[in-house]
């Protein structure tokens, strides 16, 4: 019978994301986690809208500087 110390277990190491989520679960209640995630989703949505505004501004500026064609 082999000794217990010679038994090797193949457990995957936790990912950084998994470790952070486990730490978050320990430190925050479910309501706080939900509020934090909702806030982060809002930040990402605000960034997306800001990129869209910049792109629209560039399109409008390009259209305004184009010389009108004669009809």
C-alpha positions as CSV (number, residue, x, y, z in Angstrom):
1,X,0.0,0.0,0.0
2,X,1.5,3.4,-1.0
3,X,2.1,6.0,1.6
4,X,-0.4,8.9,1.7
5,X,2.3,11.4,0.8
6,X,3.0,9.7,-2.5
7,X,-0.6,10.3,-3.7
8,X,-0.7,13.2,-6.2
9,X,-3.9,15.1,-6.8
10,X,-4.4,16.9,-10.0
11,X,-6.3,20.0,-9.0
12,X,-6.4,23.0,-11.3
13,X,-5.0,26.2,-9.9
14,X,-7.6,28.9,-9.5
15,X,-7.6,31.7,-12.1
16,X,-7.0,35.3,-11.0
17,X,-10.6,36.1,-11.9
18,X,-11.9,33.1,-9.8
19,X,-9.7,34.1,-6.9
20,X,-11.0,37.7,-7.0
21,X,-14.6,36.6,-7.2
22,X,-14.0,34.3,-4.2
23,X,-12.5,37.2,-2.2
24,X,-15.4,39.5,-3.3
25,X,-17.9,36.9,-2.0
26,X,-16.1,36.8,1.3
27,X,-15.9,40.6,1.7
28,X,-19.2,41.8,0.2
29,X,-22.8,40.8,0.6
30,X,-24.9,39.8,-2.4
31,X,-26.5,43.2,-2.6
32,X,-23.2,45.0,-2.7
33,X,-21.8,42.7,-5.3
34,X,-24.9,43.3,-7.5
35,X,-24.6,47.1,-7.0
36,X,-20.9,47.0,-7.9
37,X,-21.5,45.0,-11.0
38,X,-24.4,47.3,-12.1
39,X,-22.1,50.3,-11.6
40,X,-19.4,48.7,-13.7
41,X,-21.9,47.9,-16.4
42,X,-22.9,51.6,-16.4
43,X,-19.3,52.7,-16.7
44,X,-18.8,50.5,-19.7
45,X,-22.0,51.7,-21.3
46,X,-21.0,55.4,-20.7
47,X,-17.6,54.6,-22.4
48,X,-19.4,53.1,-25.4
49,X,-21.7,56.1,-25.8
50,X,-18.7,58.5,-25.5
51,X,-16.9,56.6,-28.3
52,X,-20.1,56.8,-30.4
53,X,-20.3,60.6,-29.8
54,X,-16.7,61.1,-30.9
55,X,-17.2,59.0,-34.0
56,X,-20.4,61.0,-34.9
57,X,-18.5,64.2,-34.3
58,X,-15.7,63.2,-36.7
59,X,-18.3,62.2,-39.4
60,X,-20.1,65.6,-39.0
61,X,-16.8,67.5,-39.2
62,X,-15.8,65.6,-42.3
63,X,-19.1,66.3,-43.9
64,X,-18.9,70.0,-43.0
65,X,-15.4,70.5,-44.5
66,X,-16.3,68.8,-47.8
67,X,-16.9,71.2,-50.6
68,X,-20.5,71.2,-51.8
69,X,-20.9,69.8,-55.3
70,X,-22.4,71.9,-58.0
71,X,-25.9,70.8,-59.1
